[in-house]
Amino acid sequence: MSPDFSELNRDNIVAFLGDIFARRGGEEYLGEPVTMAQHMLQGATIAERNGLPEEIIVGALLHDIGHFTSEFGTYHPDDTEDRHHEDAGEAVLAPFFPPVITDCVKYHVAAKRYLCATKPEYFARLSPASVHTLELQGGPMSAEEVAEFEANPNLKEIVQVRYLDEAGKRADMETPDFAHFAPMVQRMVDRHMEAS
């Protein structure tokens, strides 16, 4: 049965996301030396420290939220098939966030496949867990898939979030908690809802 998100709205979506970080953030992240929350907070913190736009910071913060909202649950290192957490995350966020952020969530897995196909040195940066999930997710893109992916108007931002995804796996990195980023997340929601 799919989770019910019908009660979510502009006024409670940020609190809902913060609650996910608080309740589920301590879960293991794909066999990496960080928890799920640490991973996403690290990506957002690195983006903020480098002066990247708020869309990138929030995209990095929320890129893996689908691990918690998917009806299939979180990924386990012994999985033999992809759980499509990127689609689950995008489905929850799409009503509230601008397309640049939801594209960063929806396509961060595809961006790994894209970079492995277009930048051979990128594959060498992947952790063993990321190599395993790459296999489950279809491996490097074909030339046709690369051409289609490059047509996305948010390609640059999606790739930036992908690099932040790989960077956010440091056991020794201190970060602020979700509350630090909550006002920025709310700004993205308000901007999108006012423009809609």
ROFI-84543 format. One record per residue (C-alpha): residue number from 1; residue in three letters; x, y, z. Coordinates in steps of 0.02 Angstrom, whole numbers, plus 50000, padded with zeros to 5 digits. Each point is the difference from the previous one (the first is absolute). Layout:
// ROFI-84543
<i: NUM	aa: ALA	X: X	Y: Y	Z: Z>;
...
This chain:
// ROFI-84543
<i: 1	aa: MET	X: 50000	Y: 50000	Z: 50000>;
<i: 2	aa: SER	X: 50067	Y: 50173	Z: 49954>;
<i: 3	aa: PRO	X: 50026	Y: 50128	Z: 50138>;
<i: 4	aa: ASP	X: 49866	Y: 50135	Z: 50014>;
<i: 5	aa: PHE	X: 50069	Y: 50176	Z: 49983>;
<i: 6	aa: SER	X: 49832	Y: 50084	Z: 49967>;
<i: 7	aa: GLU	X: 50008	Y: 50102	Z: 50161>;
<i: 8	aa: LEU	X: 50160	Y: 50089	Z: 49947>;
<i: 9	aa: ASN	X: 49988	Y: 50185	Z: 49956>;
<i: 10	aa: ARG	X: 50103	Y: 50157	Z: 49988>;
<i: 11	aa: ASP	X: 49991	Y: 50029	Z: 50188>;
<i: 12	aa: ASN	X: 50053	Y: 49826	Z: 50059>;
<i: 13	aa: ILE	X: 50115	Y: 49929	Z: 49865>;
<i: 14	aa: VAL	X: 50159	Y: 50068	Z: 50081>;
<i: 15	aa: ALA	X: 49950	Y: 49933	Z: 50172>;
<i: 16	aa: PHE	X: 49960	Y: 49832	Z: 49917>;
<i: 17	aa: LEU	X: 50174	Y: 49994	Z: 49923>;
<i: 18	aa: GLY	X: 50081	Y: 50052	Z: 50164>;
<i: 19	aa: ASP	X: 49906	Y: 49862	Z: 50089>;
<i: 20	aa: ILE	X: 50068	Y: 49873	Z: 49875>;
<i: 21	aa: PHE	X: 50177	Y: 50058	Z: 50037>;
<i: 22	aa: ALA	X: 49967	Y: 49987	Z: 50187>;
<i: 23	aa: ARG	X: 49915	Y: 49830	Z: 49998>;
<i: 24	aa: ARG	X: 50089	Y: 49909	Z: 49861>;
<i: 25	aa: GLY	X: 50162	Y: 50095	Z: 49971>;
<i: 26	aa: GLY	X: 50102	Y: 49886	Z: 50111>;
<i: 27	aa: GLU	X: 49974	Y: 49852	Z: 49884>;
<i: 28	aa: GLU	X: 50147	Y: 49923	Z: 49910>;
<i: 29	aa: TYR	X: 50042	Y: 50075	Z: 49831>;
<i: 30	aa: LEU	X: 50036	Y: 49863	Z: 49874>;
<i: 31	aa: GLY	X: 50147	Y: 49929	Z: 50096>;
<i: 32	aa: GLU	X: 50088	Y: 50169	Z: 50002>;
<i: 33	aa: PRO	X: 50087	Y: 50070	Z: 50157>;
<i: 34	aa: VAL	X: 49859	Y: 50128	Z: 50026>;
<i: 35	aa: THR	X: 49816	Y: 49993	Z: 50042>;
<i: 36	aa: MET	X: 49864	Y: 50052	Z: 49877>;
<i: 37	aa: ALA	X: 49981	Y: 50170	Z: 50084>;
<i: 38	aa: GLN	X: 50188	Y: 50030	Z: 50010>;
<i: 39	aa: HIS	X: 50015	Y: 49961	Z: 49815>;
<i: 40	aa: MET	X: 49867	Y: 50125	Z: 49945>;
<i: 41	aa: LEU	X: 50054	Y: 50133	Z: 50126>;
<i: 42	aa: GLN	X: 50180	Y: 49984	Z: 49942>;
<i: 43	aa: GLY	X: 49952	Y: 50031	Z: 49819>;
<i: 44	aa: ALA	X: 49898	Y: 50153	Z: 50048>;
<i: 45	aa: THR	X: 50138	Y: 50066	Z: 50115>;
<i: 46	aa: ILE	X: 50134	Y: 49981	Z: 49866>;
<i: 47	aa: ALA	X: 49887	Y: 50093	Z: 49878>;
<i: 48	aa: GLU	X: 49967	Y: 50139	Z: 50124>;
<i: 49	aa: ARG	X: 50184	Y: 50019	Z: 50046>;
<i: 50	aa: ASN	X: 50042	Y: 50016	Z: 49816>;
<i: 51	aa: GLY	X: 49872	Y: 50137	Z: 49974>;
<i: 52	aa: LEU	X: 49890	Y: 49900	Z: 49883>;
<i: 53	aa: PRO	X: 49821	Y: 50058	Z: 49966>;
<i: 54	aa: GLU	X: 49862	Y: 49953	Z: 50121>;
<i: 55	aa: GLU	X: 49922	Y: 49886	Z: 49868>;
<i: 56	aa: ILE	X: 50158	Y: 49893	Z: 50001>;
<i: 57	aa: ILE	X: 50013	Y: 50001	Z: 50190>;
<i: 58	aa: VAL	X: 49819	Y: 49943	Z: 50019>;
<i: 59	aa: GLY	X: 50018	Y: 49875	Z: 49857>;
<i: 60	aa: ALA	X: 50150	Y: 49922	Z: 50088>;
<i: 61	aa: LEU	X: 49909	Y: 50001	Z: 50167>;
<i: 62	aa: LEU	X: 49849	Y: 49908	Z: 49931>;
<i: 63	aa: HIS	X: 50072	Y: 49894	Z: 49859>;
<i: 64	aa: ASP	X: 49983	Y: 49835	Z: 50094>;
<i: 65	aa: ILE	X: 49837	Y: 50037	Z: 50092>;
<i: 66	aa: GLY	X: 49917	Y: 49865	Z: 49895>;
<i: 67	aa: HIS	X: 50092	Y: 49868	Z: 50101>;
<i: 68	aa: PHE	X: 49878	Y: 50046	Z: 50139>;
<i: 69	aa: THR	X: 49843	Y: 50033	Z: 49899>;
<i: 70	aa: SER	X: 50007	Y: 49851	Z: 49882>;
<i: 71	aa: GLU	X: 49871	Y: 49865	Z: 50028>;
<i: 72	aa: PHE	X: 50144	Y: 49878	Z: 49978>;
<i: 73	aa: GLY	X: 50100	Y: 50069	Z: 50147>;
<i: 74	aa: THR	X: 50184	Y: 50040	Z: 50008>;
<i: 75	aa: TYR	X: 50137	Y: 49919	Z: 49897>;
<i: 76	aa: HIS	X: 50094	Y: 49853	Z: 50074>;
<i: 77	aa: PRO	X: 50177	Y: 49951	Z: 49943>;
<i: 78	aa: ASP	X: 49938	Y: 49824	Z: 49957>;
<i: 79	aa: ASP	X: 49865	Y: 50064	Z: 49881>;
<i: 80	aa: THR	X: 49999	Y: 49922	Z: 49828>;
<i: 81	aa: GLU	X: 49884	Y: 50127	Z: 49920>;
<i: 82	aa: ASP	X: 49982	Y: 50188	Z: 49999>;
<i: 83	aa: ARG	X: 49869	Y: 50077	Z: 50115>;
<i: 84	aa: HIS	X: 49982	Y: 50162	Z: 49899>;
<i: 85	aa: HIS	X: 50015	Y: 50115	Z: 50150>;
<i: 86	aa: GLU	X: 50028	Y: 50146	Z: 49881>;
<i: 87	aa: ASP	X: 49823	Y: 49983	Z: 49931>;
<i: 88	aa: ALA	X: 49926	Y: 49982	Z: 50174>;
<i: 89	aa: GLY	X: 50087	Y: 50159	Z: 50058>;
<i: 90	aa: GLU	X: 49949	Y: 50100	Z: 49848>;
<i: 91	aa: ALA	X: 49819	Y: 49946	Z: 50019>;
<i: 92	aa: VAL	X: 49991	Y: 50070	Z: 50177>;
<i: 93	aa: LEU	X: 50094	Y: 50162	Z: 49963>;
<i: 94	aa: ALA	X: 49928	Y: 50046	Z: 49829>;
<i: 95	aa: PRO	X: 49843	Y: 50091	Z: 50063>;
<i: 96	aa: PHE	X: 50105	Y: 50114	Z: 50111>;
<i: 97	aa: PHE	X: 50169	Y: 50032	Z: 49920>;
<i: 98	aa: PRO	X: 50060	Y: 50078	Z: 49836>;
<i: 99	aa: PRO	X: 50045	Y: 49882	Z: 49858>;
<i: 100	aa: VAL	X: 50186	Y: 50033	Z: 50020>;
<i: 101	aa: ILE	X: 49994	Y: 49923	Z: 50174>;
<i: 102	aa: THR	X: 49886	Y: 49855	Z: 49955>;
<i: 103	aa: ASP	X: 50107	Y: 49964	Z: 49846>;
<i: 104	aa: CYS	X: 50154	Y: 49991	Z: 50113>;
<i: 105	aa: VAL	X: 49907	Y: 49871	Z: 50105>;
<i: 106	aa: LYS	X: 49923	Y: 49903	Z: 49856>;
<i: 107	aa: TYR	X: 50157	Y: 49993	Z: 49893>;
<i: 108	aa: HIS	X: 50144	Y: 49986	Z: 50124>;
<i: 109	aa: VAL	X: 50008	Y: 49812	Z: 49967>;
<i: 110	aa: ALA	X: 49997	Y: 50029	Z: 49812>;
<i: 111	aa: ALA	X: 50138	Y: 50129	Z: 50024>;
<i: 112	aa: LYS	X: 50113	Y: 49865	Z: 50072>;
<i: 113	aa: ARG	X: 49968	Y: 49893	Z: 49847>;
<i: 114	aa: TYR	X: 50029	Y: 50153	Z: 49889>;
<i: 115	aa: LEU	X: 50165	Y: 50047	Z: 50080>;
<i: 116	aa: CYS	X: 50063	Y: 49821	Z: 49993>;
<i: 117	aa: ALA	X: 49964	Y: 50001	Z: 49813>;
<i: 118	aa: THR	X: 50073	Y: 50172	Z: 49961>;
<i: 119	aa: LYS	X: 50141	Y: 50019	Z: 50127>;
<i: 120	aa: PRO	X: 50098	Y: 49838	Z: 50024>;
<i: 121	aa: GLU	X: 50093	Y: 50074	Z: 50149>;
<i: 122	aa: TYR	X: 49834	Y: 50021	Z: 50092>;
<i: 123	aa: PHE	X: 49978	Y: 49812	Z: 50019>;
<i: 124	aa: ALA	X: 50163	Y: 49992	Z: 50098>;
<i: 125	aa: ARG	X: 49925	Y: 50119	Z: 50129>;
<i: 126	aa: LEU	X: 49854	Y: 49886	Z: 50041>;
<i: 127	aa: SER	X: 49995	Y: 49908	Z: 50165>;
<i: 128	aa: PRO	X: 49974	Y: 49810	Z: 49994>;
<i: 129	aa: ALA	X: 49818	Y: 50024	Z: 50053>;
<i: 130	aa: SER	X: 49975	Y: 50127	Z: 49860>;
<i: 131	aa: VAL	X: 50076	Y: 49880	Z: 49873>;
<i: 132	aa: HIS	X: 49878	Y: 49866	Z: 50060>;
<i: 133	aa: THR	X: 49849	Y: 50114	Z: 49981>;
<i: 134	aa: LEU	X: 50064	Y: 50057	Z: 49829>;
<i: 135	aa: GLU	X: 49985	Y: 49819	Z: 49942>;
<i: 136	aa: LEU	X: 49822	Y: 49989	Z: 50068>;
<i: 137	aa: GLN	X: 49956	Y: 50165	Z: 49917>;
<i: 138	aa: GLY	X: 50052	Y: 49948	Z: 49824>;
<i: 139	aa: GLY	X: 50185	Y: 50041	Z: 49991>;
<i: 140	aa: PRO	X: 50074	Y: 50143	Z: 49897>;
<i: 141	aa: MET	X: 49881	Y: 50081	Z: 49876>;
<i: 142	aa: SER	X: 49997	Y: 49956	Z: 49817>;
<i: 143	aa: ALA	X: 50038	Y: 50135	Z: 49871>;
<i: 144	aa: GLU	X: 49814	Y: 50021	Z: 49969>;
<i: 145	aa: GLU	X: 49964	Y: 50019	Z: 50186>;
<i: 146	aa: VAL	X: 50140	Y: 50128	Z: 50016>;
<i: 147	aa: ALA	X: 49927	Y: 50105	Z: 49859>;
<i: 148	aa: GLU	X: 49827	Y: 49995	Z: 50079>;
<i: 149	aa: PHE	X: 50067	Y: 50042	Z: 50173>;
<i: 150	aa: GLU	X: 50099	Y: 50148	Z: 49934>;
<i: 151	aa: ALA	X: 49838	Y: 50077	Z: 49936>;
<i: 152	aa: ASN	X: 49940	Y: 50031	Z: 50179>;
<i: 153	aa: PRO	X: 50001	Y: 50188	Z: 50032>;
<i: 154	aa: ASN	X: 50058	Y: 49968	Z: 50179>;
<i: 155	aa: LEU	X: 50147	Y: 49889	Z: 49950>;
<i: 156	aa: LYS	X: 50132	Y: 50111	Z: 50083>;
<i: 157	aa: GLU	X: 49909	Y: 50003	Z: 50167>;
<i: 158	aa: ILE	X: 49963	Y: 49813	Z: 49995>;
<i: 159	aa: VAL	X: 50185	Y: 49962	Z: 49972>;
<i: 160	aa: GLN	X: 50050	Y: 50119	Z: 50140>;
<i: 161	aa: VAL	X: 49886	Y: 49907	Z: 50122>;
<i: 162	aa: ARG	X: 50073	Y: 49834	Z: 49939>;
<i: 163	aa: TYR	X: 50176	Y: 50059	Z: 50043>;
<i: 164	aa: LEU	X: 49936	Y: 50055	Z: 50171>;
<i: 165	aa: ASP	X: 49921	Y: 49828	Z: 50021>;
<i: 166	aa: GLU	X: 50171	Y: 49919	Z: 49978>;
<i: 167	aa: ALA	X: 50083	Y: 50128	Z: 50114>;
<i: 168	aa: GLY	X: 49879	Y: 49974	Z: 50145>;
<i: 169	aa: LYS	X: 50073	Y: 49839	Z: 50068>;
<i: 170	aa: ARG	X: 50130	Y: 50058	Z: 50126>;
<i: 171	aa: ALA	X: 49998	Y: 49918	Z: 50171>;
<i: 172	aa: ASP	X: 50090	Y: 50148	Z: 50080>;
<i: 173	aa: MET	X: 49897	Y: 50147	Z: 49934>;
<i: 174	aa: GLU	X: 49899	Y: 50111	Z: 50117>;
<i: 175	aa: THR	X: 49843	Y: 50082	Z: 49929>;
<i: 176	aa: PRO	X: 49855	Y: 50104	Z: 50060>;
<i: 177	aa: ASP	X: 49836	Y: 49907	Z: 50023>;
<i: 178	aa: PHE	X: 49844	Y: 50010	Z: 49893>;
<i: 179	aa: ALA	X: 49935	Y: 50150	Z: 50099>;
<i: 180	aa: HIS	X: 50144	Y: 50105	Z: 49932>;
<i: 181	aa: PHE	X: 49939	Y: 49972	Z: 49823>;
<i: 182	aa: ALA	X: 49813	Y: 50004	Z: 50037>;
<i: 183	aa: PRO	X: 49977	Y: 50187	Z: 49964>;
<i: 184	aa: MET	X: 50085	Y: 49977	Z: 49831>;
<i: 185	aa: VAL	X: 49890	Y: 49849	Z: 49962>;
<i: 186	aa: GLN	X: 49846	Y: 50103	Z: 50043>;
<i: 187	aa: ARG	X: 50059	Y: 50141	Z: 49886>;
<i: 188	aa: MET	X: 50010	Y: 49876	Z: 49856>;
<i: 189	aa: VAL	X: 49823	Y: 49939	Z: 50039>;
<i: 190	aa: ASP	X: 49930	Y: 50176	Z: 50014>;
<i: 191	aa: ARG	X: 50084	Y: 50058	Z: 49840>;
<i: 192	aa: HIS	X: 49930	Y: 49852	Z: 49904>;
<i: 193	aa: MET	X: 49825	Y: 50011	Z: 50071>;
<i: 194	aa: GLU	X: 49990	Y: 50187	Z: 49966>;
<i: 195	aa: ALA	X: 50057	Y: 49974	Z: 49821>;
<i: 196	aa: SER	X: 49876	Y: 49859	Z: 49969>;
